[in-house]
Each structure stands twice: as C-alpha cells, then as structure tokens.
Amino acid sequence: MKVSNKHVEQEMGKNSSAVRAKLINRTSKCEEVARRGQVALAQEVVQTVDLPHPIYIDSADGPYLNDLDGNRYIDLTGGFGPNVLGNKPEAVEKALASQIKKGWHYGIPGDGQADLAELIKESSPAVDEVMFCNSGSEATMFAFRAARAFTGKRVVALFDGSYHGIHDYALVRADLKSERSNPSSITLGAGIPEEVSRDLMLMLPYRDKNAYDLIRKYKDDLALVVIEPVQSSNPRLDNQDFLNGLRDVCTECEVLLMFDEVITGFRIEYGGCQEYYNINPDLITYGKAVGGGLPIGVVAGSKRVMNTFSGAEDTPAIFAGGTFSGNPLTMAAGFGALEYLKENKDEIYPYLHSQGNRIAKEINEFCRSSNIPVQMMNAGSMLHLIFGGETIDSSRDIDHSQYKLEKEFYLHLLGHNVIVPGIHLAFISFAHKPEVIDEVIEAFKRTFEDLREDGHI
Ligand SMILES: Cc1ncc(COP(=O)(O)O)c(C=O)c1O
C-alpha cells in the first residue's frame, strides 16, 4: 500500500508526512493482515487510526500492546474499558489457567456464577440479585425488557450524549437539530424501524433540569429512565446534584431508574458510580471490567424488579438466556479480577483518580499556556480529549467539525507510541505506573507540537 509522501506533505505538512512514512515502514505484517481482511471481513471492529492500514495486536502485558511487527505501544485503549488492572493481570491469568484445566464450556453452570454474583451483590446496597449475559448490549436489552415487564409501561428514556449498546432500543440518538432542553430522537444507522424512536423511546437532556419536567410529563407511559451516571462522551464527575434530583423525580413519578455502569462499574470506584454518588438505582447494568477481560454483561438490581427474570412473587416473567451466559471461563476471569480489585481497592481507586487527574491537569495547563483550544475531560481513569475551547456542559457543546484534526492528532500520538482507539476514549489502568503516565503526558505534548509546526492548531 503506497501513499505519496509528497502529496501528504503538501496537504498536511512535514510532520504529518513523516509520521505516516514512519508508521507504514514499520508495520508491513499489519499491512498484510489488513489486505487479507479486506477480502474476507465484512466489517473490521473498531479501527485504531487511518494509517492507511490499521495495526494489529500480537500480545499485551501491563500497560503495553505489541503489534504484529514487534512495535510496542503504551495502551490507552484499556480493551475499550474492561482492563482496570491493565493487560493480562496475574490474578486473571491464574484464574483462567486453573479453569481451562477443568474445561471451559458445559452449558450447565458450575459454581462460578454464584461466586461472581456474591461479589457483585456485596459491592452495592442497590444489588439484591444479578443475572449474567455476554455483553453490555445484552445487559441493557434485558434490563429494558425487565423494566417494561415490571411496570407494564412501554417507554424507556435515555439521555442525549449517551451510549447503551447495539440493540434497536439502544441505537437511538438525540436529533442534533432539535432543541437542547427538549430533544427529539432519531435512530442510528439503517435497519431500525422509526417507530422505535418515535413511539417507544424518550430522549432527555443531560445535566439539564428540564429532564425532570419531561419525566413528570410522560410518567404514565414511562417504564424506565436510563443514565450513564458519567457519560463516556464527556467524562466528568460533577454530576452529584443532577443525579440526586433524578433519583428523587423517578421515585416521585414511580418510574424505575437505571444506572448503566457498563464502563463505570468497578472502574470509578469498586462500587461504581453508585458508591461515588451514594445513590441506589432500581436497576444497574454492568459489563466490561466485571468479566476481567472476557465477554460479559450483567443485569442487577432490587429484588422486586429482578423477580422479572424468575417470575417470583407473581411478577410478570420475561424470557432471558443465552448459550454462553454465565460460562465458566468468564465467571473465573471476572471473579479473579473483582477479588483482586476488592482486596486492593484502597490503593487502586485513589491511584486511578490521582493519575487520571494528573494527566488532565498537565495537558490542560499545557494547552492553556500554548493557546491550543483543546481540553482533556476526565472522570478518574477515563479520559476524553475534546477539540474546542468552549465550556462543555454536555455532549451538545462538543464541536464535531474538528473530527479530521482529531484523527490526525491520534495518528501522531501513535507515532509517539501511544494508542488511543478509534472511539477516542482513553483509559488508564493500575498497571500504568507513574513513569508510564509521564511518558503519556510527554507524548501528548509532543503531538500538539507536531500539529502546531504543521499549522493545524
Ligand atoms: C455505557 C455503555 N453501555 C453499554 C455498552 C455496550 O456494551 P458492549 O459493547 O459490551 O455490548 C457500552 C459499550 O461501550 C457502554 O459504554
């Protein structure tokens, strides 16, 4: 695959041309895999950056990823969130090795489900019971169904700027042309009937008290209000008042409240955002970290709502299941990870907050003093670099017109051996020790300098 460096240089500048040449020259095995994938794969899951070919990973350890060509990078993908302990942590590796000796899929469960369920239950007073599935998307799908069954109502409310997975009821977005405080919703991508967004979902404004009035207005049809207590599109922790008000209004209106903690669970604190904000939702979804790096989804919550899974106490029963749900290997990995997190939580969570805050502070100071209109938002170990200098109250304030520059930024960052994935959401882990964080900060600064020299910022 050839790019004309001369062309790139004229278009983008010297540094942009140089980083492309460097990355392409050192990734010939990755290029070969990209070529094979173009023939056999309908879609590759999230690409890192346009090289023009993506890179492919051969192995991972601690804070590092190694590509097929032997290049080593500092990993800020966090496996898209699960790897709170970094890559291949010993606690999980041991748990997996011991389970593999005994087999990894029986259909009929072993004792792993009960073990992991007990740990999750213990982590939050809002959790009486849990059920396992295979992804965060499955978890939100089951949770919406459970809420509809429990309340006998049809509508589920989501917030502008949220992400809840890939099923039809989750792929509903605020129409950016609609009023900020009273957003309307549209479906994302083809293949989802418009009735889903029009009749069955309600879009609410995030961190905006008009959401409370909308809940009051539609309460008779509203089964469930779903919120990421910290949105990955604009991670921040100053949501206490908004969430307190939301809890109160849902109780007042007899509408169920769900925290989608697929990313934040066991990452923001051991007890997730429930612990950080001291709020008990009626339903919670988990995923990512709970599986220790293996595929998992979890629906959890109060006994009265979770009864929908069993039909106990004359509660209307929903259909749920799945060939791999609660499989022994995932249960073992999840138990290994959570047990380690629990035993070391007093060290792990303060560390993740302090290092996440340090990255944000140093990069924001650098951008301010260099007059670069970019800001780093973070909620502990979850970081999102926002291109644009405006105050961000919600995702509505993010300037999406800068996407091309953002992609260029991450390409240069890769050239400095730091990977942020294509979703542009970055995670650090407990394996990212202070000296690795120093390197990350330095790479970000050098990347800004590259772009400045090329005249992009
Ligand atoms: C808050 C939230 N909910 C649900 C999901 C879907 O999880 P999965 O990708 O495991 O299906 C995600 C994925 O990123 C998420 O961030």
The ligand as a MOL file (V3000), in Angstrom:
LIG
                    3D

  0  0  0     0  0            999 V3000
M  V30 BEGIN CTAB
M  V30 COUNTS 16 16 0 0 0
M  V30 BEGIN ATOM
M  V30 1 C -22.4120 2.6540 28.9510 0
M  V30 2 C -22.3800 1.5070 28.0000 0
M  V30 3 N -23.4350 0.6790 27.9540 0
M  V30 4 C -23.4490 -0.3960 27.1180 0
M  V30 5 C -22.3930 -0.6570 26.2950 0
M  V30 6 C -22.4120 -1.8530 25.3890 0
M  V30 7 O -21.5110 -2.8080 25.8480 0
M  V30 8 P -20.9050 -3.9190 24.8430 0
M  V30 9 O -20.0100 -3.2070 23.9040 0
M  V30 10 O -20.2170 -4.8800 25.7510 0
M  V30 11 O -22.0770 -4.5290 24.1610 0
M  V30 12 C -21.2740 0.1710 26.3170 0
M  V30 13 C -20.1070 -0.0940 25.4490 0
M  V30 14 O -19.1770 0.6550 25.3310 0
M  V30 15 C -21.2700 1.2970 27.1850 0
M  V30 16 O -20.2330 2.1430 27.2110 0
M  V30 END ATOM
M  V30 BEGIN BOND
M  V30 1 1 1 2
M  V30 2 1 2 3
M  V30 3 2 2 15
M  V30 4 2 3 4
M  V30 5 1 4 5
M  V30 6 1 5 6
M  V30 7 2 5 12
M  V30 8 1 6 7
M  V30 9 1 7 8
M  V30 10 2 8 9
M  V30 11 1 8 10
M  V30 12 1 8 11
M  V30 13 1 12 13
M  V30 14 1 12 15
M  V30 15 2 13 14
M  V30 16 1 15 16
M  V30 END BOND
M  V30 END CTAB
M  END
